[in-house]
Amino acid sequence: MNLEFPFTFTSNSDFFKISPEISIHYEIVEKVLPHDSLFIHGNLASNRWWYPTVTLLEQQAQLSPQSGSMIMVEFRGCGKSSAPINESDVNMHFFAEDFIKLIKQLNFKKLDIVGHSTGGNIACLMLAKHPELFRKALLLDPVGPRGVMFEEHMIDTFERMKKDKRLVTLVLGSTIYHNKPDSAFFKEMIVEDAFTGVKQVGHLVIKALNRFNIEEDVRKITTPTLILHGSMDLVLDIKESILLHQLIKDSEFIEIPHQGHCLNVENPKKFTQILMNFFSDIKPIFLQ
């Protein structure tokens, strides 16, 4: 990834209070997209996973002015958002409602939405519950409509990760195809945010997603949706993304060759191009 680190761009950072104990952190970067767009990260991640995309979008906007804002949100326990109070608070339906309340509070209408991994699952629930709020959806290697079937040893691994940053580094590195473990972005942002996330919520998210079935919710989605899945994704089964495509009537599925679970950090230029083309109503064209 040939982007300057640390990333420099102009954003408005704030918190939305869900309750006296829970605040959701969000950031807004103005005039970088064709339409106002909401971005939801995956488990063990944060808004900072989108920073390479923001940097590229700002560069492009200098050459081709845009009118839409990029709204990045962090679910409970990730990034700067408050940690959940109880295990029962870690529920994808609750996370979806948190973001719906935020959208309405900020008075955004007809948003585009982007969800990566767990964020893709949350996005699906938002699209099913409030289709009137959304124009288009892009789901990147999303958790599928039947959740994830985790073996007991995986839950044990997450428990050990809460105390072992080296294990966090190994696990996160394995999710990113052709990861550069010595890069500042990986060490200072991805690993640090994952270590915070796994202690506060990540171990509970995998329990919440275990066999979490939202097939009936997904069938209600009417928003035009693009589903992307890396051919080298070792985290989530591509068959689940294909099933998601089959359940969403107005959707397109594209397998991205030579990419893993995290196109947005593995190849941000390719991801940004696909994103801009889709949200600009141009058929996706892929960079090699």
Secondary structure, 3 states (H helix, E strand, C coil): CCCCCCCCCCCEEEEEECCCCCEEEEEEEEEEECCCEEEECCCCCCHHHHHHHHHHHHHHHHHCCCCEEEEEECCCCCCCCCCCCCHHHCCHHHHHHHHHHHHHHHCCCCEEEEEECHHHHHHHHHHHHCHHHEEEEEEECCCCCCCECCCHHHHHHHHHHCCCHHHHHHHHHHHCCCCCCCCHHHHHHHHHHHHHHHHHHHHHHHHHHECCCCHHHHCCCCCCEEEEEECCCCCCCHHHHHHHHHHCCCEEEEEECCCCCCHHHHCHHHHHHHHHHHHCCCCCCCCC
